[in-house]
Amino acid sequence: MFASFLQSVLFVTFLVSGVAKLFGLEDFMKTFEQLEIKTSLARLLAPTVILLEMLSSLLLILSQTQMVAYMVILFLIACFSWSVYRAYTKQLKVACNCFGNLQQETFGWNTVVRIVLLLAVDGYLIAAGTTVDWFAYPVEEILYALVGSVGVLLIYMM
C-alpha cells in the first residue's frame, strides 16, 4: 500500500504540474529564456517537458508501463537539477514555474528540497522494483490515495 501511495503522489504531482504549465506555457517558456536558453530551443523544450510530465503520469496507471514512467521521471528530475545548477552557477534569478502559474517563486533552496523529495520517492520505487496494479484496488482505496496525494502536493508546494 505504501508504494501505491507514493505512486499516486507522483501521479498527482506530475499531472498537476504538466497541466498547470500547459495553461501557463508562455510563462514557462520565459523560465528557459531566464536560464539563457535560446528562444527557438525554449519553444521546443517547454512543450516537451509538459508532454513528459503528463505522459509520466499516464504511464503510472498501468503496471506494465510503470518502470518506464519511473525512468521518465528520473530524466525530468535530472533536467530540473540541471536547471537549478545552471541558475546557481550563473547567478541567474529564474522564475521556477514548477507548477506553472499556480505558484510564483524563483529557484532556491525550496526548489532543491522538492527535487530531492521527488528523487527519493522515484528512487525508492525504482530500487524496490515496485509496480502497482491499480485495477486490483477498490475504487474507494484509489480515491483515498488520490485525495491523500493532493494533500501531500499542497504541502509540497509550500
Beta strands, then each sheet from edge to edge (+ up, - down):
end
